[in-house]
């Protein structure tokens, strides 16, 4: 991650590559979990409509 100062100087983030990779894996896990949750809700909704 990088941030711009008002003067236009690009600052390198102090995050290590390992920490950045951990954040990426956490984001991926969140997306997969959210998609699984939506799929479960869709299956339950289909089951309820058949009753």
CHARMM internal coordinates of N, CA and C (Angstrom, degrees):
IC EDIT
DIST 1 N 1 CA 1.4545
DIST 1 CA 1 C 1.5267
ANGL 1 N 1 CA 1 C 108.33
DIST 1 C 2 N 1.2658
ANGL 1 CA 1 C 2 N 115.36
DIHE 1 N 1 CA 1 C 2 N 143.74
DIST 2 N 2 CA 1.4557
ANGL 1 C 2 N 2 CA 119.74
DIHE 1 CA 1 C 2 N 2 CA 178.83
DIST 2 CA 2 C 1.5229
ANGL 2 N 2 CA 2 C 108.31
DIHE 1 C 2 N 2 CA 2 C -135.39
DIST 2 C 3 N 1.3155
ANGL 2 CA 2 C 3 N 114.63
DIHE 2 N 2 CA 2 C 3 N 150.34
DIST 3 N 3 CA 1.4651
ANGL 2 C 3 N 3 CA 119.72
DIHE 2 CA 2 C 3 N 3 CA 179.35
DIST 3 CA 3 C 1.5163
ANGL 3 N 3 CA 3 C 109.46
DIHE 2 C 3 N 3 CA 3 C -126.10
DIST 3 C 4 N 1.3207
ANGL 3 CA 3 C 4 N 115.38
DIHE 3 N 3 CA 3 C 4 N 150.08
DIST 4 N 4 CA 1.4486
ANGL 3 C 4 N 4 CA 120.34
DIHE 3 CA 3 C 4 N 4 CA 177.69
DIST 4 CA 4 C 1.5199
ANGL 4 N 4 CA 4 C 109.44
DIHE 3 C 4 N 4 CA 4 C -101.81
DIST 4 C 5 N 1.3110
ANGL 4 CA 4 C 5 N 115.31
DIHE 4 N 4 CA 4 C 5 N 133.82
DIST 5 N 5 CA 1.4632
ANGL 4 C 5 N 5 CA 120.16
DIHE 4 CA 4 C 5 N 5 CA 171.45
DIST 5 CA 5 C 1.5229
ANGL 5 N 5 CA 5 C 107.80
DIHE 4 C 5 N 5 CA 5 C -83.41
DIST 5 C 6 N 1.3196
ANGL 5 CA 5 C 6 N 116.73
DIHE 5 N 5 CA 5 C 6 N 160.40
DIST 6 N 6 CA 1.4724
ANGL 5 C 6 N 6 CA 118.66
DIHE 5 CA 5 C 6 N 6 CA 177.16
DIST 6 CA 6 C 1.5265
ANGL 6 N 6 CA 6 C 112.79
DIHE 5 C 6 N 6 CA 6 C -56.19
DIST 6 C 7 N 1.3469
ANGL 6 CA 6 C 7 N 116.86
DIHE 6 N 6 CA 6 C 7 N -28.53
DIST 7 N 7 CA 1.4623
ANGL 6 C 7 N 7 CA 119.71
DIHE 6 CA 6 C 7 N 7 CA -179.92
DIST 7 CA 7 C 1.5249
ANGL 7 N 7 CA 7 C 111.21
DIHE 6 C 7 N 7 CA 7 C -74.99
DIST 7 C 8 N 1.3408
ANGL 7 CA 7 C 8 N 117.53
DIHE 7 N 7 CA 7 C 8 N -8.65
DIST 8 N 8 CA 1.4487
ANGL 7 C 8 N 8 CA 120.71
DIHE 7 CA 7 C 8 N 8 CA 179.47
DIST 8 CA 8 C 1.5164
ANGL 8 N 8 CA 8 C 113.47
DIHE 7 C 8 N 8 CA 8 C 92.25
DIST 8 C 9 N 1.3276
ANGL 8 CA 8 C 9 N 117.50
DIHE 8 N 8 CA 8 C 9 N 8.00
DIST 9 N 9 CA 1.4607
ANGL 8 C 9 N 9 CA 121.01
DIHE 8 CA 8 C 9 N 9 CA -179.85
DIST 9 CA 9 C 1.5232
ANGL 9 N 9 CA 9 C 108.40
DIHE 8 C 9 N 9 CA 9 C -83.09
DIST 9 C 10 N 1.3097
ANGL 9 CA 9 C 10 N 115.66
DIHE 9 N 9 CA 9 C 10 N 128.23
DIST 10 N 10 CA 1.4589
ANGL 9 C 10 N 10 CA 120.98
DIHE 9 CA 9 C 10 N 10 CA 179.88
DIST 10 CA 10 C 1.5208
ANGL 10 N 10 CA 10 C 109.26
DIHE 9 C 10 N 10 CA 10 C -82.43
DIST 10 C 11 N 1.3325
ANGL 10 CA 10 C 11 N 116.15
DIHE 10 N 10 CA 10 C 11 N 125.69
DIST 11 N 11 CA 1.4631
ANGL 10 C 11 N 11 CA 121.15
DIHE 10 CA 10 C 11 N 11 CA 178.60
DIST 11 CA 11 C 1.5175
ANGL 11 N 11 CA 11 C 109.26
DIHE 10 C 11 N 11 CA 11 C -104.50
DIST 11 C 12 N 1.3162
ANGL 11 CA 11 C 12 N 116.60
DIHE 11 N 11 CA 11 C 12 N 133.26
DIST 12 N 12 CA 1.4523
ANGL 11 C 12 N 12 CA 120.35
DIHE 11 CA 11 C 12 N 12 CA 174.45
DIST 12 CA 12 C 1.5130
ANGL 12 N 12 CA 12 C 108.37
DIHE 11 C 12 N 12 CA 12 C -76.74
DIST 12 C 13 N 1.3016
ANGL 12 CA 12 C 13 N 116.07
DIHE 12 N 12 CA 12 C 13 N 143.88
DIST 13 N 13 CA 1.4559
ANGL 12 C 13 N 13 CA 120.77
DIHE 12 CA 12 C 13 N 13 CA 178.66
DIST 13 CA 13 C 1.5158
ANGL 13 N 13 CA 13 C 109.44
DIHE 12 C 13 N 13 CA 13 C -71.86
DIST 13 C 14 N 1.3214
ANGL 13 CA 13 C 14 N 116.24
DIHE 13 N 13 CA 13 C 14 N 150.31
DIST 14 N 14 CA 1.4555
ANGL 13 C 14 N 14 CA 120.70
DIHE 13 CA 13 C 14 N 14 CA 178.49
DIST 14 CA 14 C 1.5232
ANGL 14 N 14 CA 14 C 111.52
DIHE 13 C 14 N 14 CA 14 C -85.20
DIST 14 C 15 N 1.3504
ANGL 14 CA 14 C 15 N 118.17
DIHE 14 N 14 CA 14 C 15 N 1.77
DIST 15 N 15 CA 1.4564
ANGL 14 C 15 N 15 CA 120.95
DIHE 14 CA 14 C 15 N 15 CA 179.52
DIST 15 CA 15 C 1.5172
ANGL 15 N 15 CA 15 C 110.18
DIHE 14 C 15 N 15 CA 15 C -73.31
DIST 15 C 16 N 1.3104
ANGL 15 CA 15 C 16 N 115.87
DIHE 15 N 15 CA 15 C 16 N 136.49
DIST 16 N 16 CA 1.4598
ANGL 15 C 16 N 16 CA 119.97
DIHE 15 CA 15 C 16 N 16 CA 176.82
DIST 16 CA 16 C 1.5259
ANGL 16 N 16 CA 16 C 109.17
DIHE 15 C 16 N 16 CA 16 C -76.79
DIST 16 C 17 N 1.3224
ANGL 16 CA 16 C 17 N 117.91
DIHE 16 N 16 CA 16 C 17 N 157.44
DIST 17 N 17 CA 1.4783
ANGL 16 C 17 N 17 CA 119.87
DIHE 16 CA 16 C 17 N 17 CA 177.80
DIST 17 CA 17 C 1.5264
ANGL 17 N 17 CA 17 C 112.06
DIHE 16 C 17 N 17 CA 17 C -59.30
DIST 17 C 18 N 1.3381
ANGL 17 CA 17 C 18 N 116.60
DIHE 17 N 17 CA 17 C 18 N -33.68
DIST 18 N 18 CA 1.4657
ANGL 17 C 18 N 18 CA 120.10
DIHE 17 CA 17 C 18 N 18 CA 179.31
DIST 18 CA 18 C 1.5253
ANGL 18 N 18 CA 18 C 110.35
DIHE 17 C 18 N 18 CA 18 C -63.87
DIST 18 C 19 N 1.3341
ANGL 18 CA 18 C 19 N 116.75
DIHE 18 N 18 CA 18 C 19 N -43.54
DIST 19 N 19 CA 1.4629
ANGL 18 C 19 N 19 CA 120.84
DIHE 18 CA 18 C 19 N 19 CA -179.81
DIST 19 CA 19 C 1.5256
ANGL 19 N 19 CA 19 C 110.44
DIHE 18 C 19 N 19 CA 19 C -66.82
DIST 19 C 20 N 1.3199
ANGL 19 CA 19 C 20 N 117.11
DIHE 19 N 19 CA 19 C 20 N -38.87
DIST 20 N 20 CA 1.4618
ANGL 19 C 20 N 20 CA 120.95
DIHE 19 CA 19 C 20 N 20 CA 177.51
DIST 20 CA 20 C 1.5242
ANGL 20 N 20 CA 20 C 110.32
DIHE 19 C 20 N 20 CA 20 C -62.44
DIST 20 C 21 N 1.3404
ANGL 20 CA 20 C 21 N 116.67
DIHE 20 N 20 CA 20 C 21 N -39.99
DIST 21 N 21 CA 1.4645
ANGL 20 C 21 N 21 CA 120.35
DIHE 20 CA 20 C 21 N 21 CA 178.64
DIST 21 CA 21 C 1.5215
ANGL 21 N 21 CA 21 C 110.28
DIHE 20 C 21 N 21 CA 21 C -66.18
DIST 21 C 22 N 1.3363
ANGL 21 CA 21 C 22 N 117.19
DIHE 21 N 21 CA 21 C 22 N -37.08
DIST 22 N 22 CA 1.4687
ANGL 21 C 22 N 22 CA 120.03
DIHE 21 CA 21 C 22 N 22 CA 177.13
DIST 22 CA 22 C 1.5197
ANGL 22 N 22 CA 22 C 110.57
DIHE 21 C 22 N 22 CA 22 C -62.33
DIST 22 C 23 N 1.3370
ANGL 22 CA 22 C 23 N 117.31
DIHE 22 N 22 CA 22 C 23 N -41.91
DIST 23 N 23 CA 1.4612
ANGL 22 C 23 N 23 CA 120.27
DIHE 22 CA 22 C 23 N 23 CA 178.05
DIST 23 CA 23 C 1.5223
ANGL 23 N 23 CA 23 C 110.58
DIHE 22 C 23 N 23 CA 23 C -63.48
DIST 23 C 24 N 1.3252
ANGL 23 CA 23 C 24 N 117.47
DIHE 23 N 23 CA 23 C 24 N -39.47
DIST 24 N 24 CA 1.4616
ANGL 23 C 24 N 24 CA 120.88
DIHE 23 CA 23 C 24 N 24 CA 179.14
DIST 24 CA 24 C 1.5250
ANGL 24 N 24 CA 24 C 110.29
DIHE 23 C 24 N 24 CA 24 C -64.13
DIST 24 C 25 N 1.3197
ANGL 24 CA 24 C 25 N 117.36
DIHE 24 N 24 CA 24 C 25 N -41.63
DIST 25 N 25 CA 1.4662
ANGL 24 C 25 N 25 CA 120.59
DIHE 24 CA 24 C 25 N 25 CA 179.31
DIST 25 CA 25 C 1.5236
ANGL 25 N 25 CA 25 C 110.32
DIHE 24 C 25 N 25 CA 25 C -67.02
DIST 25 C 26 N 1.3293
ANGL 25 CA 25 C 26 N 117.20
DIHE 25 N 25 CA 25 C 26 N -38.25
DIST 26 N 26 CA 1.4657
ANGL 25 C 26 N 26 CA 120.32
DIHE 25 CA 25 C 26 N 26 CA 178.07
DIST 26 CA 26 C 1.5270
ANGL 26 N 26 CA 26 C 110.03
DIHE 25 C 26 N 26 CA 26 C -65.00
DIST 26 C 27 N 1.3329
ANGL 26 CA 26 C 27 N 116.93
DIHE 26 N 26 CA 26 C 27 N -40.54
DIST 27 N 27 CA 1.4659
ANGL 26 C 27 N 27 CA 120.41
DIHE 26 CA 26 C 27 N 27 CA 177.42
DIST 27 CA 27 C 1.5247
ANGL 27 N 27 CA 27 C 110.61
DIHE 26 C 27 N 27 CA 27 C -63.08
DIST 27 C 28 N 1.3251
ANGL 27 CA 27 C 28 N 116.46
DIHE 27 N 27 CA 27 C 28 N -43.04
DIST 28 N 28 CA 1.4585
ANGL 27 C 28 N 28 CA 120.49
DIHE 27 CA 27 C 28 N 28 CA 179.40
DIST 28 CA 28 C 1.5238
ANGL 28 N 28 CA 28 C 110.72
DIHE 27 C 28 N 28 CA 28 C -63.44
DIST 28 C 29 N 1.3236
ANGL 28 CA 28 C 29 N 117.00
DIHE 28 N 28 CA 28 C 29 N -42.50
DIST 29 N 29 CA 1.4662
ANGL 28 C 29 N 29 CA 120.57
DIHE 28 CA 28 C 29 N 29 CA 179.08
DIST 29 CA 29 C 1.5272
ANGL 29 N 29 CA 29 C 110.50
DIHE 28 C 29 N 29 CA 29 C -63.31
DIST 29 C 30 N 1.3258
ANGL 29 CA 29 C 30 N 117.30
DIHE 29 N 29 CA 29 C 30 N -38.99
DIST 30 N 30 CA 1.4605
ANGL 29 C 30 N 30 CA 120.89
DIHE 29 CA 29 C 30 N 30 CA 178.72
DIST 30 CA 30 C 1.5288
ANGL 30 N 30 CA 30 C 110.82
DIHE 29 C 30 N 30 CA 30 C -63.99
DIST 30 C 31 N 1.3293
ANGL 30 CA 30 C 31 N 116.85
DIHE 30 N 30 CA 30 C 31 N -44.35
DIST 31 N 31 CA 1.4665
ANGL 30 C 31 N 31 CA 120.61
DIHE 30 CA 30 C 31 N 31 CA -179.25
DIST 31 CA 31 C 1.5235
ANGL 31 N 31 CA 31 C 110.43
DIHE 30 C 31 N 31 CA 31 C -63.47
DIST 31 C 32 N 1.3352
ANGL 31 CA 31 C 32 N 116.81
DIHE 31 N 31 CA 31 C 32 N -44.69
DIST 32 N 32 CA 1.4670
ANGL 31 C 32 N 32 CA 120.52
DIHE 31 CA 31 C 32 N 32 CA 179.95
DIST 32 CA 32 C 1.5237
ANGL 32 N 32 CA 32 C 110.39
DIHE 31 C 32 N 32 CA 32 C -63.01
DIST 32 C 33 N 1.3346
ANGL 32 CA 32 C 33 N 117.17
DIHE 32 N 32 CA 32 C 33 N -43.00
DIST 33 N 33 CA 1.4645
ANGL 32 C 33 N 33 CA 121.03
DIHE 32 CA 32 C 33 N 33 CA 179.34
DIST 33 CA 33 C 1.5294
ANGL 33 N 33 CA 33 C 110.95
DIHE 32 C 33 N 33 CA 33 C -64.54
DIST 33 C 34 N 1.3199
ANGL 33 CA 33 C 34 N 117.01
DIHE 33 N 33 CA 33 C 34 N -41.88
DIST 34 N 34 CA 1.4655
ANGL 33 C 34 N 34 CA 120.52
DIHE 33 CA 33 C 34 N 34 CA 179.26
DIST 34 CA 34 C 1.5280
ANGL 34 N 34 CA 34 C 110.83
DIHE 33 C 34 N 34 CA 34 C -63.68
DIST 34 C 35 N 1.3297
ANGL 34 CA 34 C 35 N 116.85
DIHE 34 N 34 CA 34 C 35 N -43.55
DIST 35 N 35 CA 1.4702
ANGL 34 C 35 N 35 CA 119.69
DIHE 34 CA 34 C 35 N 35 CA 178.52
DIST 35 CA 35 C 1.5222
ANGL 35 N 35 CA 35 C 111.28
DIHE 34 C 35 N 35 CA 35 C -63.93
DIST 35 C 36 N 1.3241
ANGL 35 CA 35 C 36 N 117.20
DIHE 35 N 35 CA 35 C 36 N -40.09
DIST 36 N 36 CA 1.4677
ANGL 35 C 36 N 36 CA 120.33
DIHE 35 CA 35 C 36 N 36 CA 177.88
DIST 36 CA 36 C 1.5259
ANGL 36 N 36 CA 36 C 110.39
DIHE 35 C 36 N 36 CA 36 C -63.87
DIST 36 C 37 N 1.3193
ANGL 36 CA 36 C 37 N 116.99
DIHE 36 N 36 CA 36 C 37 N -39.28
DIST 37 N 37 CA 1.4652
ANGL 36 C 37 N 37 CA 120.63
DIHE 36 CA 36 C 37 N 37 CA 178.04
DIST 37 CA 37 C 1.5162
ANGL 37 N 37 CA 37 C 111.87
DIHE 36 C 37 N 37 CA 37 C -63.78
DIST 37 C 38 N 1.3335
ANGL 37 CA 37 C 38 N 116.78
DIHE 37 N 37 CA 37 C 38 N -44.47
DIST 38 N 38 CA 1.4633
ANGL 37 C 38 N 38 CA 119.71
DIHE 37 CA 37 C 38 N 38 CA 178.15
DIST 38 CA 38 C 1.5235
ANGL 38 N 38 CA 38 C 111.31
DIHE 37 C 38 N 38 CA 38 C -63.98
DIST 38 C 39 N 1.3326
ANGL 38 CA 38 C 39 N 116.93
DIHE 38 N 38 CA 38 C 39 N -38.88
DIST 39 N 39 CA 1.4667
ANGL 38 C 39 N 39 CA 120.09
DIHE 38 CA 38 C 39 N 39 CA 178.16
DIST 39 CA 39 C 1.5223
ANGL 39 N 39 CA 39 C 110.52
DIHE 38 C 39 N 39 CA 39 C -63.65
DIST 39 C 40 N 1.3206
ANGL 39 CA 39 C 40 N 117.04
DIHE 39 N 39 CA 39 C 40 N -40.26
DIST 40 N 40 CA 1.4626
ANGL 39 C 40 N 40 CA 120.94
DIHE 39 CA 39 C 40 N 40 CA 178.33
DIST 40 CA 40 C 1.5247
ANGL 40 N 40 CA 40 C 110.82
DIHE 39 C 40 N 40 CA 40 C -63.80
DIST 40 C 41 N 1.3124
ANGL 40 CA 40 C 41 N 117.07
DIHE 40 N 40 CA 40 C 41 N -43.65
DIST 41 N 41 CA 1.4662
ANGL 40 C 41 N 41 CA 120.85
DIHE 40 CA 40 C 41 N 41 CA 177.99
DIST 41 CA 41 C 1.5262
ANGL 41 N 41 CA 41 C 110.22
DIHE 40 C 41 N 41 CA 41 C -62.13
DIST 41 C 42 N 1.3302
ANGL 41 CA 41 C 42 N 117.44
DIHE 41 N 41 CA 41 C 42 N -40.19
DIST 42 N 42 CA 1.4688
ANGL 41 C 42 N 42 CA 120.60
DIHE 41 CA 41 C 42 N 42 CA 178.75
DIST 42 CA 42 C 1.5237
ANGL 42 N 42 CA 42 C 111.00
DIHE 41 C 42 N 42 CA 42 C -63.77
DIST 42 C 43 N 1.3344
ANGL 42 CA 42 C 43 N 117.01
DIHE 42 N 42 CA 42 C 43 N -41.62
DIST 43 N 43 CA 1.4660
ANGL 42 C 43 N 43 CA 119.86
DIHE 42 CA 42 C 43 N 43 CA 178.28
DIST 43 CA 43 C 1.5198
ANGL 43 N 43 CA 43 C 111.64
DIHE 42 C 43 N 43 CA 43 C -64.64
DIST 43 C 44 N 1.3203
ANGL 43 CA 43 C 44 N 117.21
DIHE 43 N 43 CA 43 C 44 N -41.04
DIST 44 N 44 CA 1.4676
ANGL 43 C 44 N 44 CA 120.90
DIHE 43 CA 43 C 44 N 44 CA 178.29
DIST 44 CA 44 C 1.5232
ANGL 44 N 44 CA 44 C 109.60
DIHE 43 C 44 N 44 CA 44 C -64.48
DIST 44 C 45 N 1.3293
ANGL 44 CA 44 C 45 N 117.22
DIHE 44 N 44 CA 44 C 45 N -41.92
DIST 45 N 45 CA 1.4643
ANGL 44 C 45 N 45 CA 120.43
DIHE 44 CA 44 C 45 N 45 CA 179.59
DIST 45 CA 45 C 1.5277
ANGL 45 N 45 CA 45 C 110.97
DIHE 44 C 45 N 45 CA 45 C -63.19
DIST 45 C 46 N 1.3316
ANGL 45 CA 45 C 46 N 117.31
DIHE 45 N 45 CA 45 C 46 N -39.81
DIST 46 N 46 CA 1.4681
ANGL 45 C 46 N 46 CA 120.05
DIHE 45 CA 45 C 46 N 46 CA 176.85
DIST 46 CA 46 C 1.5215
ANGL 46 N 46 CA 46 C 110.78
DIHE 45 C 46 N 46 CA 46 C -63.68
DIST 46 C 47 N 1.3214
ANGL 46 CA 46 C 47 N 116.37
DIHE 46 N 46 CA 46 C 47 N -41.45
DIST 47 N 47 CA 1.4629
ANGL 46 C 47 N 47 CA 120.37
DIHE 46 CA 46 C 47 N 47 CA 179.33
DIST 47 CA 47 C 1.5117
ANGL 47 N 47 CA 47 C 112.16
DIHE 46 C 47 N 47 CA 47 C -64.81
DIST 47 C 48 N 1.3150
ANGL 47 CA 47 C 48 N 117.44
DIHE 47 N 47 CA 47 C 48 N -38.01
DIST 48 N 48 CA 1.4632
ANGL 47 C 48 N 48 CA 121.37
DIHE 47 CA 47 C 48 N 48 CA -179.49
DIST 48 CA 48 C 1.5228
ANGL 48 N 48 CA 48 C 110.33
DIHE 47 C 48 N 48 CA 48 C -68.16
DIST 48 C 49 N 1.3277
ANGL 48 CA 48 C 49 N 117.56
DIHE 48 N 48 CA 48 C 49 N -37.57
DIST 49 N 49 CA 1.4698
ANGL 48 C 49 N 49 CA 119.35
DIHE 48 CA 48 C 49 N 49 CA -178.84
DIST 49 CA 49 C 1.5196
ANGL 49 N 49 CA 49 C 111.72
DIHE 48 C 49 N 49 CA 49 C -69.15
DIST 49 C 50 N 1.3256
ANGL 49 CA 49 C 50 N 118.44
DIHE 49 N 49 CA 49 C 50 N -22.48
DIST 50 N 50 CA 1.4722
ANGL 49 C 50 N 50 CA 121.06
DIHE 49 CA 49 C 50 N 50 CA 178.45
DIST 50 CA 50 C 1.5211
ANGL 50 N 50 CA 50 C 112.31
DIHE 49 C 50 N 50 CA 50 C -79.42
DIST 50 C 51 N 1.3179
ANGL 50 CA 50 C 51 N 117.88
DIHE 50 N 50 CA 50 C 51 N -14.12
DIST 51 N 51 CA 1.4736
ANGL 50 C 51 N 51 CA 120.30
DIHE 50 CA 50 C 51 N 51 CA -178.09
DIST 51 CA 51 C 1.5160
ANGL 51 N 51 CA 51 C 111.82
DIHE 50 C 51 N 51 CA 51 C -72.57
END
COOR INIT
IC SEED 1 N 1 CA 1 C
IC BUILD
